[in-house]
Amino acid sequence: MYIANQSRYDNMKYNRCGRSGLKLPAVSLGLWHNFGSNGNFDNMKQMCFTAFDLGITHFDLANNYGPYPGAAEENFGRILKSDLMPYRDEMIISTKAGYLMWPGPYGDFGSRKYMLASLDQSLKRMGLEYVDIFYHHRMDPETPLEESMSALAQAVHSGKTLYAGISNYNGETALKAMKILEDYKCPYIINQNRYSIFDRTIEQNGLLNFAEEQHKGIIAFSPLAQGLLTDRYINGIPEDSRMKTDGRFLKAENLTDEKLGKIKALNELAKERGESLAAMALKWVLRRDAVCSVLVGSSKPEQIRENLKSIEGAGLSDEELKIIDDICY
């Protein structure tokens, strides 16, 4: 039987999510990969236990995480039931709806029909009465924004989620969404978007500035560019890497000679700082005030421990930030 480490809160840093009362750990565990039907269940349990023992209280899911869609929520629900449910009130559990989940016209995007049905299914898979954060996972070009936001508001007002969030939105649409949710008196507190040294889209599309100006939190996914911002690929593509074994989201052609040269140069800078490239890359994302947490995915407990080194030691200096920009652009 799992018993949590009594010193689990001693070293983790917790950041307030915008102006809300909610604090998130600087590093959160994402269950996008390695928690599906093709994963090792004992390894999943050990990753969750390791994360929680180190003060990672936030576990992030979505309805379609797998494979198959829903499998990650099912597996996490099994772990909750067998070991983690006594700690439920110490945990932040989030899920999302917005990508294809089931066949037909009602299993995708942002209608009230889809989003509220999806949330009910997610709660059932995880064996929960509520989640802490429920996100609309992506902008819907066809459904009126007010309809999608009204679904988030209903989810909150029904008690099935405590907070609302949006994911993969740009700044302009996020501002419109915020105004609608304010009218519904819905606690929208957080934006989840891709952000890394290699992907600065949220700086370019206004989302990061919007979050800072409106005091909404940012939680960054893929802060390590799916493993590229580590030393994992410096000497070639490992046989057990996601690039070799999966290839759906991280393809071998992404690792060009130019990109590899940038990774090696960044790795040298990290060595000069006395830390890993991964730790430096996570520090780079966390340097912005609006970023309350980074979402890391892991395939083994050791990677979680390594990622937590990002909250240790000195931050990046202005000179080091300029070097990183010069390497990348």
Salt bridges, closest charged atoms under 4 A:
ASP60 OD2 - LYS96 NZ 2.67
GLU73 OE1 - ARG125 NE 2.75
ASP83 OD2 - LYS45 NZ 3.44
GLU90 OE1 - ARG8 NH2 2.86
ASP108 OD1 - ARG138 NH2 2.83
ASP120 OD1 - LYS160 NZ 2.72
ASP132 OD2 - ARG88 NH1 2.90
GLU172 OE2 - LYS176 NZ 3.73
ASP199 OD2 - ARG194 NE 3.70
GLU203 OE2 - ARG287 NH2 3.50
GLU212 OE2 - ARG288 NE 3.03
GLU239 OE2 - LYS244 NZ 3.69
ASP240 OD1 - ARG232 NH2 3.05
ASP246 OD1 - ARG248 NE 2.83
GLU258 OE2 - LYS262 NZ 3.79
GLU268 OE2 - LYS271 NZ 3.64
GLU275 OE2 - ARG273 NE 2.59
GLU275 OE1 - LYS283 NZ 2.75
GLU306 OE1 - LYS309 NZ 3.17
GLU320 OE1 - ARG273 NH1 2.80
ASP325 OD1 - ARG200 NH1 2.68
ASP326 OD2 - LYS322 NZ 2.94
